[in-house]
C-alpha cells in the first residue's frame, strides 16, 4: 500500500463520512466532483511545468528579459523576445498555470460554501487550504529549477574563464619558446667563438679538460645522492600507500556497519509506526452500543508519517454480551484485534 498524501486523506475522509457513518448526513453530490477536479488540476501542474521547461529555463537565465541589463537593455531585450516569439511562450505558460490554479481555488471555495453547515470545520479548512499547498509546491519546483539554472550558469562561467586563462598561458609559452630559440642561436655563436679560442690556445684546452673531469666527478657524486634519495622516497611512498589502503579499508567497514545499523533502525521505526497507526485507526472506529444491532465502521489513524486504514464490526446481544472485531492495514503490515464483553 503506497503512502497516503493529503489529497488521498481528503478522499478517504469524504468517502467515510458519506458512506459508512450512521450519524452524519450524506454530503452534497457535487462535493465529490469538486474534489475530483482539485486532484485533476493539481496533477496537471507538474505536467504543465514540464511542457514549458524550455521557456522556464530561458526566463530564469535572463534570456527573455535580463533584469541586470538596465532600462535600455530591458527595452531591447523585450523587443527581441517579442520578435522571436519568446514573450508569447511566457504568456502561454502563465495562461496554462492560471487555468489550473484558478480551477483549484474555485472548487475549494465551492466545497467550503456547501459544507460549512454539514461537515467539521477542520475538514473544511483542510480542503480550503489545498490551493495554498499547491501554490507552495509550485513555488518549490520553480525555486529548485532556478537553483539548477544558476548552478549550471556558474559552472559554464567558470569553464569559460578557465579556457580563457589557458589560452593566455599558451600564448605566453609560445613567446617564451620564441625567446629560447633566439637565445639558442646566440649560444651557438658563442660556442663557435669559444671553440675557436680553444683551438688557438692549447693550454686553455688542457685546463678545460681538467676542470671537466672535476665536474664529471661532482656530477657522479650528485647522481649517487639522488639515487639514495629516490630509494628512500620510494620506500616512504610505499608505506604511505599501504597505510592509506588500510585506513580506507577501515573506513569502508565502518560505513557498512553504520549503514546496516541505520537500516535496521529505520525498518524497526517504520514497523512500529505502522503498528501504532493501525491501533489508532482501529480504536477510533465509532461502534455505538445498540442492543440487538450489528454495527460496521471504518477508521483512519496516522503516526510518525505513517497512515493506516481500519475496518471493524461489532454486535451487542440482548443477553448483555458484546463482541467486536477490527482489522487495520498500514502499508503491507496487517493488524487484527478483537474482544468480547458481558454486562450484568
RONUMAR-26444 format. One line per 10 residues: number of its first residue (from 1); for each residue x, y, z of N, C-alpha, C. Coordinates in steps of 0.2 Angstrom, whole numbers. Example, Ala and Ser with C-alpha at 12.3 -4.5 7.8 and 13.67 -1.06 7.14 Angstrom:
% residues 2
1	66/-28/39/62/-22/39/66/-16/39; 64/-11/35/68/-5/36/64/0/39 $
% end
This chain:
% residues 344
1	4/-6/0/0/0/0/4/6/0; 3/11/-5/8/17/-5/6/22/0; 10/27/1/9/32/6/4/36/4; -1/37/9/-7/42/8/-5/49/9; -6/53/4/-4/60/5/-10/64/7; -10/71/7/-16/75/10/-22/74/5; -21/74/-1/-27/73/-6/-30/66/-5; -26/61/-4/-29/54/-3/-33/54/4; -30/57/9/-33/58/15/-40/61/15; -40/66/11/-47/70/10/-52/65/7 $
11	-50/62/2/-54/57/-2/-57/52/3; -52/49/7/-54/43/12/-59/46/17; -58/52/19/-62/55/24/-69/57/21; -69/59/15/-75/61/12/-79/54/11; -76/49/9/-79/43/7/-82/40/14; -78/40/19/-80/38/26/-87/41/28; -87/48/28/-92/52/30/-98/51/26; -98/50/20/-104/50/16/-106/42/15; -103/37/16/-105/30/15/-105/26/21; -101/27/26/-101/22/32/-103/25/39 $
21	-104/31/39/-106/34/46/-114/34/46; -116/32/52/-124/32/53/-126/39/56; -121/43/59/-124/49/62/-123/55/58; -119/56/53/-119/62/49/-122/61/42; -126/67/41/-130/67/34/-125/66/28; -127/63/23/-123/62/17/-121/69/14; -115/69/11/-113/76/8/-116/77/2; -116/83/0/-119/85/-6/-116/82/-12; -120/80/-17/-117/76/-23/-111/79/-27; -111/86/-27/-106/89/-31/-99/90/-27 $
31	-99/88/-20/-93/88/-17/-88/84/-20; -90/78/-21/-85/73/-24/-83/75/-31; -87/79/-35/-85/81/-41/-79/87/-40; -81/91/-35/-76/96/-33/-69/94/-31; -69/88/-27/-63/85/-25/-59/82/-31; -63/79/-35/-60/76/-41/-57/81/-46; -60/87/-46/-57/92/-50/-51/95/-47; -51/96/-41/-45/98/-37/-39/93/-38; -40/87/-38/-35/82/-39/-33/82/-46; -37/83/-51/-36/83/-58/-31/89/-60 $
41	-33/95/-57/-29/101/-59/-23/101/-55; -23/98/-49/-16/98/-45/-11/94/-49; -13/88/-52/-9/83/-55/-7/87/-62; -11/91/-65/-9/94/-71/-3/99/-70; -2/102/-64/3/107/-63/10/105/-65; 12/99/-62/19/97/-64/20/95/-72; 14/93/-75/14/92/-82/15/98/-86; 11/103/-83/12/110/-87/19/113/-86; 22/112/-80/29/115/-79/34/111/-84; 33/104/-84/37/100/-89/36/102/-96 $
51	30/104/-98/29/105/-105/32/112/-107; 33/117/-102/36/123/-103/43/124/-100; 46/118/-99/53/118/-96/58/122/-100; 57/123/-106/62/127/-110/61/134/-109; 55/136/-109/53/143/-108/55/145/-100; 54/141/-96/55/142/-89/63/143/-88; 67/139/-91/74/139/-91/77/146/-94; 74/148/-100/76/154/-103/74/160/-99; 68/160/-95/66/165/-91/70/166/-85; 72/160/-82/76/161/-76/84/163/-78 $
61	86/161/-84/93/163/-86/93/170/-88; 88/173/-89/88/180/-91/88/181/-99; 87/175/-103/87/175/-110/81/179/-113; 76/180/-109/70/183/-112/70/190/-110; 71/192/-103/72/199/-101/77/198/-95; 83/202/-96/88/201/-91/87/207/-86; 85/206/-80/84/212/-75/91/216/-74; 96/213/-75/103/216/-74/106/220/-80; 102/221/-85/104/224/-91/102/232/-91; 99/234/-86/97/241/-86/91/242/-90 $
71	88/249/-90/82/250/-93/82/249/-100; 87/252/-103/88/252/-111/89/245/-113; 93/241/-109/94/234/-111/88/230/-110; 84/231/-105/77/228/-104/73/229/-110; 72/236/-112/68/238/-118/70/234/-124; 77/234/-126/79/230/-132/78/223/-131; 79/220/-125/78/213/-124/70/211/-125; 66/215/-122/59/214/-123/57/214/-131; 60/219/-134/58/219/-141/61/213/-145; 67/211/-143/69/205/-147/65/199/-145 $
81	63/198/-138/59/192/-136/52/193/-140; 49/199/-141/43/199/-145/44/197/-152; 50/199/-155/51/197/-162/52/189/-163; 55/186/-158/56/179/-159/51/174/-156; 46/177/-153/40/173/-150/41/171/-143; 47/173/-140/48/171/-133/42/173/-128; 40/180/-129/35/183/-125/29/179/-125; 27/177/-131/21/173/-132/21/166/-128; 27/163/-128/28/157/-124/27/158/-117; 30/164/-114/29/166/-107/21/167/-106 $
91	18/170/-110/11/171/-109/7/165/-109; 9/160/-114/6/154/-114/7/150/-107; 13/150/-105/14/147/-98/10/150/-93; 10/157/-92/5/160/-87/-2/158/-88; -4/157/-94/-11/156/-95/-13/148/-93; -8/144/-95/-9/137/-93/-9/136/-85; -4/139/-82/-4/138/-75/-10/142/-72; -12/147/-74/-18/151/-71/-24/147/-72; -25/143/-77/-31/139/-78/-31/134/-72; -26/131/-71/-25/125/-66/-27/128/-59 $
101	-23/133/-57/-23/136/-50/-30/139/-49; -33/143/-54/-40/146/-53/-45/140/-52; -44/135/-56/-49/129/-55/-49/126/-48; -43/125/-46/-42/123/-39/-45/127/-34; -44/134/-34/-46/138/-29/-54/139/-30; -57/139/-36/-64/139/-36/-67/133/-33; -65/127/-35/-68/121/-32/-67/120/-25; -61/123/-22/-61/123/-15/-66/127/-11; -67/133/-15/-72/138/-12/-79/135/-12; -80/131/-17/-87/128/-18/-88/123/-12 $
111	-83/119/-11/-83/114/-6/-84/117/1; -81/123/2/-82/126/9/-89/129/9; -91/132/4/-98/135/4/-103/130/6; -103/124/2/-108/119/3/-107/115/9; -101/115/12/-100/110/18/-100/114/24; -101/120/25/-100/124/31/-105/121/37; -111/119/35/-116/118/39/-116/110/41; -113/106/37/-114/99/37/-107/95/39; -101/98/38/-95/95/39/-91/98/45; -86/95/48/-82/98/53/-78/104/50 $
121	-77/109/55/-73/114/52/-66/112/50; -63/108/54/-56/105/52/-55/102/45; -60/98/44/-61/95/37/-61/101/31; -66/106/33/-67/111/28/-60/115/27; -57/117/32/-51/120/32/-45/117/28; -45/110/29/-40/106/25/-42/106/18; -48/106/16/-49/107/9/-48/114/6; -50/119/10/-49/126/8/-42/128/7; -37/124/11/-30/126/11/-27/122/6; -30/118/2/-27/114/-3/-24/119/-9 $
131	-27/124/-11/-24/129/-16/-17/132/-13; -17/133/-7/-11/136/-4/-5/131/-4; -7/124/-3/-2/119/-3/1/118/-10; -4/119/-15/-2/118/-22/2/124/-24; 1/130/-22/5/136/-24/12/135/-21; 12/133/-15/18/132/-11/22/127/-15; 19/121/-17/23/116/-21/26/118/-27; 21/122/-31/24/125/-37/29/130/-36; 29/134/-31/35/138/-30/41/134/-28; 41/129/-24/46/125/-23/49/122/-29 $
141	45/120/-34/48/117/-40/51/122/-44; 49/129/-44/52/134/-48/58/136/-45; 59/136/-38/65/138/-34/70/133/-36; 68/126/-36/73/121/-37/76/122/-45; 71/123/-49/73/124/-56/78/130/-57; 77/136/-53/81/142/-53/88/140/-50; 88/136/-45/94/134/-42/99/130/-47; 95/126/-50/99/122/-55/102/126/-61; 98/131/-63/100/135/-69/106/139/-67; 105/142/-60/111/146/-58/117/142/-57 $
151	116/136/-54/122/132/-53/126/131/-60; 121/129/-65/124/127/-72/127/133/-75; 124/139/-74/127/145/-77/134/147/-74; 134/146/-67/140/147/-64/146/142/-66; 144/136/-67/149/131/-70/151/133/-77; 147/135/-81/148/137/-88/153/143/-87; 152/148/-83/156/154/-82/163/152/-80; 163/148/-75/170/145/-73/174/142/-78; 170/137/-82/174/134/-88/176/139/-93; 172/144/-94/174/149/-99/180/153/-97 $
161	180/155/-91/186/158/-88/192/154/-88; 192/148/-87/197/143/-87/200/142/-94; 196/142/-99/198/141/-106/202/148/-108; 199/153/-106/202/160/-107/209/160/-104; 210/158/-98/216/158/-94/221/154/-97; 219/147/-99/223/143/-103/226/145/-109; 221/149/-113/223/151/-119/229/157/-118; 228/161/-113/233/166/-112/240/163/-110; 239/158/-106/246/155/-104/249/151/-110; 245/148/-115/248/145/-121/252/151/-125 $
171	248/157/-125/252/162/-129/258/164/-126; 258/165/-119/264/166/-116/270/161/-117; 268/155/-117/273/149/-118/276/150/-125; 271/151/-130/274/152/-137/279/158/-137; 278/163/-134/283/169/-134/289/166/-130; 289/163/-125/295/160/-121/299/156/-126; 295/151/-130/298/147/-134/302/151/-140; 299/156/-142/302/160/-147/309/163/-144; 308/166/-138/314/169/-135/320/164/-134; 318/158/-132/323/152/-131/326/151/-137 $
181	322/151/-143/325/149/-149/330/155/-151; 329/161/-150/333/166/-151/340/166/-147; 338/164/-141/344/163/-136/349/157/-138; 345/152/-141/349/146/-143/354/148/-149; 351/152/-153/355/155/-159/361/158/-156; 360/163/-151/366/166/-149/371/162/-145; 368/157/-142/373/152/-138/377/148/-143; 374/146/-149/378/143/-154/384/147/-157; 382/153/-158/388/158/-160/393/158/-154; 391/159/-148/396/159/-143/400/153/-143 $
191	397/147/-144/401/140/-144/406/140/-149; 404/143/-155/409/143/-161/415/148/-159; 413/153/-156/419/158/-154/423/155/-148; 420/151/-144/424/148/-138/429/142/-141; 426/138/-146/429/133/-149/435/136/-153; 434/141/-156/440/145/-160/445/147/-155; 443/150/-149/448/152/-145/452/146/-142; 448/140/-140/452/134/-138/457/131/-143; 455/131/-149/459/129/-154/466/133/-154; 465/140/-153/470/144/-153/475/144/-147 $
201	472/142/-142/476/141/-135/475/134/-133; 480/130/-134/480/123/-132/481/122/-125; 484/127/-121/485/126/-114/478/127/-111; 474/131/-113/467/133/-111/463/126/-112; 464/123/-117/461/116/-118/462/111/-113; 468/111/-111/470/106/-106/467/108/-99; 467/114/-98/464/116/-92/457/115/-91; 454/116/-97/446/115/-98/445/107/-97; 449/103/-99/448/96/-98/449/94/-91; 454/97/-87/454/95/-80/448/97/-77 $
211	446/103/-78/440/106/-75/434/101/-77; 434/99/-83/428/94/-85/428/88/-81; 434/85/-79/435/79/-75/432/81/-68; 434/86/-65/431/88/-59/424/89/-59; 421/92/-64/414/92/-65/410/86/-66; 414/81/-69/411/74/-70/410/71/-64; 416/71/-60/416/68/-53/410/71/-49; 410/77/-49/405/80/-45/398/78/-47; 397/78/-53/391/75/-56/389/68/-54; 394/64/-54/393/57/-52/391/57/-44 $
221	394/61/-40/393/61/-33/385/63/-32; 384/69/-36/377/71/-36/372/66/-38; 373/62/-43/369/57/-45/368/51/-40; 373/49/-37/373/44/-31/368/47/-26; 369/53/-24/365/56/-19/357/56/-21; 356/57/-27/350/57/-30/347/50/-30; 351/45/-31/348/38/-31/346/36/-24; 350/38/-19/349/36/-12/342/40/-10; 342/46/-12/336/50/-10/329/47/-14; 330/45/-20/324/41/-23/322/35/-20 $
231	327/31/-18/326/25/-15/322/26/-8; 324/31/-4/321/32/2/314/35/1; 313/39/-4/307/42/-6/302/36/-8; 305/31/-12/300/26/-14/298/22/-8; 303/20/-4/301/16/2/295/20/6; 296/26/7/291/30/11/284/30/7; 285/31/1/279/31/-3/275/25/-3; 278/19/-3/275/13/-2/272/12/5; 275/14/10/272/14/17/266/18/17; 266/24/15/261/29/15/255/26/11 $
241	256/22/5/251/19/1/248/14/5; 252/10/8/249/4/12/245/6/18; 247/12/22/243/14/27/237/17/25; 237/21/19/231/24/16/226/18/14; 228/13/11/224/7/10/221/4/16; 225/3/21/222/1/27/216/6/30; 218/12/30/213/17/33/207/17/29; 207/16/22/201/16/18/197/10/19; 201/4/21/198/-2/22/194/-1/28; 197/2/34/193/3/40/187/7/39 $
251	188/13/35/183/17/34/177/14/30; 178/10/25/173/7/22/169/2/26; 173/-2/30/170/-7/35/165/-3/40; 168/3/43/164/6/47/157/9/44; 158/12/38/152/14/34/147/9/33; 150/3/31/145/-3/30/141/-5/36; 145/-5/42/142/-7/48/137/-1/50; 138/5/49/134/11/51/128/10/47; 128/9/40/123/8/36/118/3/38; 121/-3/40/117/-9/42/113/-7/48 $
261	116/-4/53/113/-2/59/107/3/58; 109/8/53/104/13/52/98/10/48; 99/5/44/94/2/40/89/-2/45; 92/-5/50/88/-9/55/84/-4/59; 87/2/61/83/6/65/77/9/61; 79/11/55/73/13/50/68/8/49; 70/2/48/65/-3/47/61/-4/54; 64/-4/60/60/-5/66/56/1/67; 58/7/65/54/13/67/48/12/62; 49/11/56/43/10/51/38/5/53 $
271	41/-1/56/36/-6/58/32/-4/64; 35/-1/69/32/2/75/27/7/73; 29/12/69/25/17/67/18/15/63; 19/10/59/13/7/56/9/4/61; 12/0/65/8/-3/71/4/2/75; 7/7/77/4/12/81/-2/16/77; -1/17/70/-6/20/66/-12/15/65; -10/9/65/-16/4/64/-20/4/70; -17/4/76/-20/4/83/-24/10/83; -22/16/81/-25/22/81/-32/22/77 $
281	-31/19/71/-36/18/66/-42/13/69; -40/8/72/-44/3/75/-48/5/81; -44/9/85/-48/12/91/-52/18/90; -52/21/84/-56/26/83/-62/24/78; -64/18/77/-70/16/74/-76/17/78; -80/21/76/-86/23/80/-91/16/80; -92/13/85/-97/7/86/-101/9/92; -107/12/91/-111/14/96/-115/7/99; -116/7/106/-119/1/109/-126/1/108; -129/-2/103/-136/-3/102/-138/-10/102 $
291	-142/-12/107/-143/-19/109/-147/-22/103; -145/-28/101/-148/-31/95/-146/-29/88; -141/-24/88/-139/-22/82/-132/-23/80; -130/-24/74/-123/-26/72/-121/-19/68; -115/-17/70/-113/-10/68/-106/-12/64; -105/-9/58/-99/-9/54/-97/-2/53; -90/-1/54/-87/6/53/-80/5/51; -77/11/49/-70/11/47/-67/17/51; -60/17/51/-57/22/55/-50/23/51; -47/29/52/-41/31/50/-36/33/55 $
301	-30/31/55/-25/33/60/-19/35/57; -15/40/60/-9/42/57/-4/43/63; 2/41/62/8/42/67/14/41/64; 19/47/65/26/47/63/26/46/55; 22/50/51/22/50/44/19/43/41; 16/39/45/13/33/43/5/33/44; 2/31/39/-6/31/39/-9/24/38; -14/23/42/-17/16/42/-24/17/41; -27/12/38/-35/12/37/-37/5/41; -43/6/44/-45/0/48/-53/0/47 $
311	-55/-7/48/-62/-8/47/-64/-13/53; -70/-12/56/-72/-16/62/-79/-17/62; -81/-22/65/-88/-24/66/-90/-26/73; -95/-24/75/-97/-25/82/-105/-27/83; -106/-31/88/-113/-33/89/-114/-33/97; -120/-30/99/-122/-31/106/-129/-35/106; -128/-40/110/-134/-45/111/-138/-43/116; -144/-46/116/-149/-44/121/-147/-47/128; -143/-52/128/-141/-55/135/-136/-52/138; -133/-46/136/-128/-42/139/-121/-44/136 $
321	-121/-48/131/-114/-50/128/-113/-45/122; -107/-43/122/-105/-39/116/-98/-41/113; -98/-41/107/-92/-43/103/-90/-38/98; -83/-37/97/-80/-33/92/-74/-36/89; -73/-35/82/-68/-37/79/-65/-32/74; -59/-30/74/-56/-25/70/-50/-27/66; -49/-24/60/-43/-26/56/-40/-19/53; -34/-18/54/-30/-12/52/-25/-14/47; -24/-9/42/-19/-10/37/-15/-4/36; -8/-5/37/-4/1/36/2/-1/31 $
331	2/1/25/7/-2/21/6/-9/19; 11/-13/20/10/-21/20/9/-24/26; 8/-20/32/8/-23/38/0/-23/40; -2/-29/43/-9/-30/44/-9/-31/52; -14/-28/55/-15/-29/62/-23/-31/63; -23/-36/68/-30/-38/69/-31/-38/77; -37/-36/79/-39/-36/86/-46/-38/87; -48/-41/92/-55/-42/94/-56/-43/101; -62/-43/103/-64/-43/110/-71/-45/112; -72/-48/118/-79/-50/120/-80/-47/127 $
341	-86/-44/128/-88/-42/135/-95/-44/137; -96/-44/143/-103/-46/146/-105/-41/151; -111/-38/150/-113/-33/155/-119/-37/160; -118/-35/166/-123/-38/171/-124/-33/176 $
% end
